[in-house]
Amino acid sequence: MTNTAQPSAAGAGSRSPARGGGRGVVSPQAVAFLALLLTVGIWAGFALSARALSASTLLPADAALLRFGVPLVVLAPALWRRRRRLVTVRPGPAAKIICGAGVPFFLAAMYGGSLTSAAFVGAIVPGMVPLFVSALMVAGGRSIPRGTQSAGLVLIVAGVVALVWRYTAALDEDVLLGSGALLVASGLWALYTVGLREVDLDPVGSIGLLCLPSFAVIALLVMAGVLPTGLARAAGGDIALFLVVQGLGVGLCAGLLYAFAIRRLGPERSSVVGSLSPVAVVLLAVPLLHESPTLPVLIGVPLITTGVALANRRPRPKVSPDA
């Protein structure tokens, strides 16, 4: 994984807008940060839409058709050019990607969101991923988390406990069931993350590998009557909203923008900014969904956000005394 070129402060003066005819006004790193912030906004949009779906005229299968279908339409020519590389992907990593971020993940996240709140979706699904990924890596004989990474994982667990503790004391079966579904979704997403590391595909190819079989599965389930659909009677505004948020945002733009940001900024800084998505969800849920942050959310979300930032920190390489 390569890092990015550092900003050249010394050379900034030679690239003034006046002398550059408008070229170079925005630095590449500023563009990368903008891409990263857009990605965080899209991730927050996913959590908000998971909660909003229960109040819309669309059903989960309809949202899934938009989620996986729109990227296929937009990227059809590019995916056709990558067809030979796609068919050479090994079954194991392909299964991790398709199950981890495909129909099982989507339905688990939407079901969990319908029983909890946007803050729960935004905190538990991405927040628990580092813990599940670490567990998968340890189970596979890879590296064991150390130092700040271990501290981050502890904070993540503490944050999730803080979120759900209130609902175990005063038993709320719906919230606990929804939280369980979100934990399943998070575990599946961790599987997807590990699968992505095992394939040699660019972001466009990865989107195709995920969306093509996922769209086929959800379409078959709808046609067979296993999953109901309300698409024919849905409100136009709901279709447009989920087409933009799920299809264009989550399905298409998030993967491309995050890959671009990682190339420019490096994985560590990207993951730290990306860890702010639970906070963005809580803040946006107030005006958009009229959700008021509860005390468990105010305690749990900062713990999870800090934990994710620490868990994603890479250990500094040891410097040889002879260097």
C-alpha positions in Angstrom: 0.0 0.0 0.0 1.6 3.2 -1.1 1.3 6.5 0.6 0.7 9.8 -1.0 3.0 12.6 -1.9 3.2 15.2 0.9 2.0 18.7 0.2 4.7 21.0 -1.0 4.4 24.1 1.1 7.6 25.5 -0.4 6.2 25.4 -3.8 2.8 26.7 -3.1 3.8 30.3 -3.8 4.7 29.4 -7.4 1.2 28.1 -8.2 -0.9 31.2 -7.4 -4.3 31.3 -9.1 -3.4 34.5 -10.9 -0.3 33.0 -12.5 -1.8 29.6 -13.1 -4.8 30.8 -15.0 -7.1 29.1 -12.5 -5.2 25.8 -12.6 -4.0 24.3 -9.4 -6.3 26.4 -7.2 -7.2 23.4 -5.1 -4.4 21.1 -4.0 -4.7 17.3 -4.7 -4.8 16.7 -1.0 -7.7 19.1 -0.5 -9.5 17.2 -3.3 -8.8 14.0 -1.5 -10.1 15.3 1.8 -13.2 16.5 0.0 -13.7 13.0 -1.4 -13.2 11.6 2.0 -15.8 13.9 3.6 -18.2 13.0 0.8 -17.6 9.4 1.6 -18.3 9.9 5.3 -21.5 11.7 4.3 -22.5 8.8 2.1 -21.9 6.3 4.9 -24.0 8.4 7.2 -26.7 8.5 4.4 -26.7 4.7 4.4 -27.4 4.6 8.2 -30.0 7.2 7.9 -31.7 5.5 5.0 -31.7 2.2 6.9 -33.8 3.8 9.5 -35.9 5.8 7.1 -36.8 2.8 5.0 -39.3 1.6 7.6 -41.3 4.9 7.1 -41.1 4.9 3.3 -43.4 3.4 0.7 -40.5 1.1 -0.4 -39.8 -2.3 1.0 -36.3 -3.7 1.7 -36.2 -5.7 -1.6 -37.0 -2.5 -3.5 -34.2 -0.7 -1.8 -31.9 -3.6 -2.5 -32.8 -3.6 -6.2 -31.8 0.1 -6.4 -28.7 -0.4 -4.3 -27.3 -3.1 -6.5 -28.9 -2.3 -9.8 -28.0 1.3 -10.3 -24.2 0.7 -10.2 -24.6 -2.0 -12.8 -26.4 0.3 -15.2 -23.9 3.2 -14.8 -20.8 1.0 -14.9 -22.0 -1.5 -17.6 -19.4 -0.5 -20.3 -16.5 -0.5 -17.7 -17.6 -3.9 -16.2 -17.8 -5.4 -19.7 -14.2 -4.5 -20.3 -13.3 -6.2 -17.0 -15.3 -9.4 -17.6 -12.2 -11.6 -18.0 -10.7 -10.5 -14.8 -14.0 -10.9 -12.9 -14.4 -14.6 -14.0 -10.9 -15.4 -12.8 -11.6 -14.4 -9.1 -11.3 -17.4 -6.8 -14.5 -18.7 -5.3 -13.5 -18.2 -1.7 -12.7 -14.4 -1.8 -15.7 -13.9 -4.2 -18.0 -15.6 -1.7 -16.7 -13.3 1.1 -17.3 -10.2 -0.9 -20.8 -11.3 -2.2 -22.0 -12.5 1.2 -20.2 -9.8 3.2 -21.7 -6.8 1.4 -24.4 -8.3 -0.7 -28.0 -9.4 0.1 -27.4 -10.9 3.6 -25.6 -7.8 4.8 -28.1 -5.4 3.2 -31.2 -7.2 4.7 -29.5 -7.5 8.1 -28.7 -3.8 8.2 -32.1 -2.7 7.0 -33.9 -5.0 9.5 -31.7 -3.8 12.4 -32.3 -0.2 11.4 -36.0 -0.7 11.4 -35.9 -1.9 15.1 -33.4 0.6 16.5 -32.2 4.0 15.4 -30.0 5.7 12.9 -27.4 6.2 15.6 -27.3 2.4 16.3 -26.8 1.7 12.6 -24.2 4.3 12.2 -22.3 3.2 15.3 -22.6 -0.6 15.4 -22.2 -1.5 11.8 -19.0 0.3 11.0 -17.8 0.5 14.6 -17.6 -3.3 15.2 -15.8 -4.0 11.9 -12.3 -3.5 13.3 -13.1 -6.0 16.0 -14.5 -8.6 13.7 -11.6 -8.1 11.2 -9.1 -8.6 14.0 -10.9 -11.8 15.1 -10.8 -13.1 11.5 -7.1 -12.2 11.1 -6.2 -13.9 14.4 -8.3 -17.0 13.5 -6.4 -17.1 10.2 -3.0 -17.0 12.0 -2.3 -13.4 11.1 -1.0 -10.6 13.3 -2.5 -10.0 16.8 -3.6 -6.4 17.7 -1.2 -4.6 20.0 -0.8 -1.3 21.7 -3.2 1.4 20.6 -5.0 -1.1 18.4 -5.9 -3.3 21.4 -7.0 -0.2 23.4 -9.2 0.8 20.4 -10.9 -2.6 20.3 -11.6 -2.3 24.1 -13.2 1.1 23.6 -15.3 -0.2 20.8 -16.7 -3.0 22.9 -17.3 -0.5 25.8 -19.1 1.8 23.4 -21.4 -0.9 22.1 -22.1 -2.1 25.7 -23.0 1.5 26.6 -25.4 1.7 23.7 -27.4 -1.5 24.5 -27.0 -1.7 28.3 -30.1 0.3 29.0 -32.2 -2.0 26.8 -31.0 -5.1 28.7 -31.8 -3.6 32.1 -35.3 -2.6 31.0 -35.8 -5.4 28.6 -36.6 -4.1 25.1 -36.7 -7.1 22.8 -37.1 -5.1 19.6 -34.0 -3.0 20.2 -31.9 -6.0 21.4 -33.1 -8.0 18.3 -32.2 -5.0 16.1 -28.8 -4.6 17.7 -28.2 -8.3 17.1 -29.0 -7.9 13.4 -26.7 -4.9 13.2 -23.9 -7.0 14.8 -24.5 -9.7 12.2 -24.3 -7.0 9.5 -21.1 -5.7 10.9 -19.6 -9.2 11.0 -20.6 -9.7 7.4 -19.0 -6.4 6.4 -15.7 -7.5 8.1 -15.9 -10.6 5.9 -16.2 -8.3 2.9 -13.2 -6.3 4.0 -11.1 -9.4 4.3 -12.3 -10.6 0.9 -11.4 -7.3 -0.8 -7.8 -7.8 0.4 -7.6 -11.2 -1.3 -8.6 -10.2 -4.8 -6.7 -8.2 -7.4 -9.5 -5.9 -8.7 -9.7 -2.2 -9.0 -12.7 -0.4 -7.3 -14.9 -0.6 -10.4 -14.2 -4.4 -10.7 -15.0 -4.9 -7.0 -18.3 -3.1 -7.4 -19.2 -5.3 -10.3 -18.2 -8.5 -8.4 -20.5 -7.4 -5.6 -23.5 -6.0 -7.4 -23.9 -8.4 -10.3 -24.7 -11.6 -8.3 -26.4 -9.6 -5.5 -28.8 -8.0 -8.0 -29.5 -11.4 -9.6 -30.3 -13.0 -6.2 -32.6 -10.2 -5.0 -34.4 -10.2 -8.4 -34.9 -14.0 -8.2 -36.2 -13.7 -4.7 -38.7 -11.0 -5.7 -39.9 -12.9 -8.8 -40.3 -16.1 -6.8 -42.4 -14.2 -4.2 -40.0 -14.9 -1.4 -39.5 -11.2 -0.8 -42.4 -8.8 -1.3 -42.1 -5.7 -3.4 -43.9 -2.4 -3.4 -42.0 -0.7 -6.2 -45.0 -0.4 -8.5 -47.0 1.6 -5.9 -44.1 3.4 -4.3 -44.0 7.2 -4.1 -41.8 8.9 -6.7 -40.0 10.8 -4.0 -39.1 7.7 -2.1 -37.7 6.0 -5.3 -35.7 9.1 -6.2 -34.3 9.3 -2.6 -33.2 5.7 -2.4 -31.9 5.8 -6.0 -29.6 8.7 -5.1 -28.6 7.6 -1.6 -28.3 3.8 -2.0 -27.8 3.4 -5.8 -25.5 6.3 -6.7 -24.2 7.1 -3.2 -23.5 3.9 -1.4 -23.4 1.6 -4.4 -21.3 3.7 -6.7 -19.7 6.8 -5.3 -18.6 5.6 -1.8 -16.3 2.9 -3.1 -14.7 5.0 -5.8 -14.3 8.1 -3.6 -12.8 6.1 -0.6 -10.4 4.4 -2.9 -9.3 7.7 -4.3 -8.9 9.2 -0.8 -6.8 6.3 0.3 -4.5 6.6 -2.6 -4.0 10.3 -2.0 -4.0 10.4 1.8 -2.9 7.0 2.9 -5.0 4.4 4.7 -4.3 5.7 8.3 -5.5 9.2 7.8 -8.4 8.0 5.7 -9.6 5.6 8.3 -9.3 8.2 11.1 -11.6 10.6 9.2 -13.8 7.8 8.2 -14.3 6.9 11.8 -16.2 10.1 12.2 -19.2 8.6 10.3 -21.1 7.6 13.6 -20.9 11.2 14.8 -22.1 12.5 11.5 -25.1 10.0 11.7 -26.1 11.2 15.1 -25.9 14.9 14.1 -27.8 14.4 10.8 -30.4 12.2 12.4 -31.6 15.2 14.6 -32.9 17.4 11.8 -33.6 14.7 9.2 -35.3 12.0 11.3 -36.1 14.0 14.4 -34.1 11.6 16.6 -32.8 13.1 19.9 -29.5 11.6 21.1 -30.1 9.6 24.2 -27.6 9.3 27.1 -26.4 5.9 25.9 -25.8 7.3 22.4 -23.9 10.3 23.9 -21.6 7.9 25.8 -21.4 5.0 23.3 -20.8 6.9 20.0 -17.7 8.9 21.2 -16.3 5.7 22.7 -16.8 3.8 19.4 -15.5 6.6 17.3 -12.3 6.9 19.4 -11.9 3.2 19.4 -12.2 2.9 15.6 -9.6 5.6 15.1 -7.2 3.9 17.5 -7.9 0.4 16.1 -7.1 1.6 12.6 -3.7 3.1 13.6 -0.8 1.2 12.1 2.1 0.4 14.3 5.1 2.6 13.6 7.9 0.6 11.9 10.9 0.0 14.1 13.9 2.1 13.1 17.2 0.3 13.1 19.8 1.9 15.3 22.2 1.7 12.4 19.9 3.8 10.2 
